[in-house]
Amino acid sequence: MSHTTEKLFFVDPYLRTFEAHIVEVQPLAQGFGVILDKTAFYPEAGGQPCDQGKLQGHPVRQVFEENGMIVHVVENPFQKGEKITGEIDCEIRFDHMQQHSGQHLLSQTFLRLLNAETIGFHLGKEEVTIDLNILNLSLENVEKVENQANQVVWENRAIRSYEKSPSELNTLPLRKLPELSETIRIVEIEDYDWSCCCGTHVQSTGEIGLIKILKWEKYKGGMRVYFVCGNRALRDYRKKMHLLKSTSLLFTVGEEELPTRLEQWKNERKSLEKKLETTRKRLIEAEKEAWLSKAKTIPYGQLIFALFENRDIEEIPLLARKLIQQSKTIVLMGENTSKKLWMGCSNDTGLDLRHFQNICAEKYQAKGGGGPCWMQWTFDHGEMFQKAFQELLSRVESMEIGKENA
C-alpha cells in the first residue's frame, strides 16, 4: 500500500499534540512501523535527527520517511484504522529548531564574509557541525563571523518557509541550488538567507538565541566548525563557568589570574619531575648494590629475582636494566598488581631469553616479547602470572635454558 503522509510539522512546527488515523502497520526487526494519515513527527533527514515523543502513550523509537510515507517505529502493535493521539517532545523539537535555524544563519555568514560554502551539516546531541570548503580559519575570522551572525539574531528577523517550483528558483538568491525537479520548500531568513530545506525552524532569528562557535579543525581538505545555539549555548556557558570558578578556587586565585597561575604551576611541576627523576635514579643505584649483595650463584653467573607488590612499574625495569649491566647476571622480576614480568641478562651470559616466549605466551597466555637479553610480559590472570614466574625461576635455577620447547 502507498500513502503520502500529511506533514503537520511544515504547517506548524510548534504543534505539540495531534490526532491521526493509522493507515498501515508494518512489522519491523526493531518493533512495528506505524504509518499515519498525518503526523507532527519529523523524520530523520537532511542532517537533522527525528523527533521524539509518544503515540497513544507509547514511546516512538525512530521516525523515517519511505516513499512519501512517514514511519513511526514503536514496540507495541497498533490496529489499522485506529484513531490515536500523538505527542511530540517539544523540548527536543525546539532544540532542533534552534540549532537548524542557527546553522542556516551561520552558513550564510561564512559565505558572505569568507566566501566559504557549507558542504556538510550534522545536528548531534551535544554539538552541531558544518563542513566548509575553506582551507584555513583564523580566530579573527571566526570571531567576525560569530559577531555578525549574532547581530542578525538580535535584529529578530522573520524566518518563513514556502514552496517554489523549479522555474521560480532563479528569482531567489539561493545559497545552494537543488538538483530536484519537483516543488521545493524554501526557508528564508528575512533579507539574509534563502535555502532549500525540509527541516523544522523557529519563526524569528531572536528565537535562535546566542550562537557560539566552540572549535574548528581541518577535515577532508576543508574545515569543520563546531557550534551550539540557544539553550545549548546557555548550558555550555554554565558548564564552563562552573569549571572556571572551581579551578580558580582550587588554585586560590581570581579568574583573571588563572592563566598566569596555571603557567606557573606547569613550570613548577616540570621542575619537580626533573628532581624526582634524579632522586629516583640515585635510589635505584643504591638499591642495585643491595640486590647484588643478595644475588644467588648459578652456573651461568648470578641470579637476582623478586616479586613486588604495588610498586611503580616504571621503576622495576629501570632497576632490572641497571642490574644486568653487571657481568654474568640474570634478573627475573615481577609485580603482582599489574601482573607484569621482566627478564633480562647481561650479554656475556651467552643466553637467548627468547626461548622463554613459548612458555609465557602459549602456556600461560601472556602478551609480550623482546630480544635475546631482555623480555617482558603482561598476564591477564594472577594465577597464570604466579605460575609463569615460578616456572621461569625454576628453569633458570636448574640450568634448563634452551629446553623450553621440549
Beta strands, then each sheet from edge to edge (+ up, - down):
strand 1: 6-7
strand 2: 17-28
strand 3: 31-36
strand 4: 38-39
strand 5: 53-55
strand 6: 58-60
strand 7: 62-66
strand 8: 69-74
strand 9: 83-88
strand 10: 118-123
strand 11: 128-132
strand 12: 159-164
strand 13: 184-189
strand 14: 193-196
strand 15: 211-219
strand 16: 222-229
strand 17: 296-298
strand 18: 301-308
strand 19: 329-335
strand 20: 340-345
strand 21: 367-371
strand 22: 374-378
sheet 1: 1+ 4+
sheet 2: 6+ 5- 9+ 2- 3+ 8- 7+
sheet 3: 10+ 11- 16+ 15-
sheet 4: 12+ 13- 14+
sheet 5: 17+ 18- 19- 20+ 22- 21+
end
